[in-house]
Amino acid sequence: MHVIEPGRYTYYIDDIMFERDPRLTPENRAQLANGRGGNGIVMPSRGDDGMLLVRRDIVLGEKIPGYPGQSGVLSTPAALYENARTLSSARSLEDAVHALRAAFAAGHETPMQVVTDPGLIPLIADPEIRPLLRDALRDHARESVATMVSSGEPGDPFVFRVALVDEGTGDPIAGALVELVQADAGGRYAIRTAAWNPRLFAYLRTAADGSFEVRTVHPGGYEDDEGAYVPSHIHFSIMADGYRPYDSETPLDDDPLLAGALREEAVQQGHPITRVEIRDGVSTGTVTIPLQPVPAAN
Ligand SMILES: [Fe+2]
């Protein structure tokens, strides 16, 4: 059984032993003395109807260091973020994501910082936790400039700059929610999982001038399920008030294999093509992505 405290922690009752159990060892006692949630050693009592009863209270946050209301109030974004790092290093990964959500909700200004923070690597490395982290970042996206890979990520540094505009007027679109997903330098989305669970991602909002920018590594091309080569590209998903949602991908034109029929196919499918050139010594891709306004209701 578990008890969920919305937006914060999950408390488990899954490890309970009985006080009079002759097999209860001192090691069991030591281990359960600080059990999280409702875990621990219980003393059954007999009720009026002769039934044996076990009572177990869960006091929310009682055994969680730095829980709000305990000594040392945990309410600033920085303190909540630090709590997430503590939980991550203690391998309480789901709780760490809850703590990050609390930090973001309290106004933490750089949520994308988590993907470059060595203290939070376990959250991205764990294929079951990674989708929870992505949800939290999507719900609280606010940066228009971010880094989407850790400093140890293999590959060639790549800067990706996008201008988001109205398809008809060319006006910039500010405040749009952007999701980016890409393969790593070797053309892989994830290691160890077959399901779509990409390891390299970013959640952003466009700036007042409609732009956003990420620092990343150049994605590798790969072979699809039929063995056909797919040139280097970045997937994007964009939501903006007043515009149709737009999910697509942008091929990078420095991939020498983006030529001939493959290039024609990309154009036919309507994929905006990113122009790549060296700027200030760094490979930089730029592309303008147009959004279609939702027709005004009559
Ligand atoms: Fe892809």
Residues whose N, C-alpha, C, O or C-beta is under 5 A from the ligand:
A	BS01	LIG	none
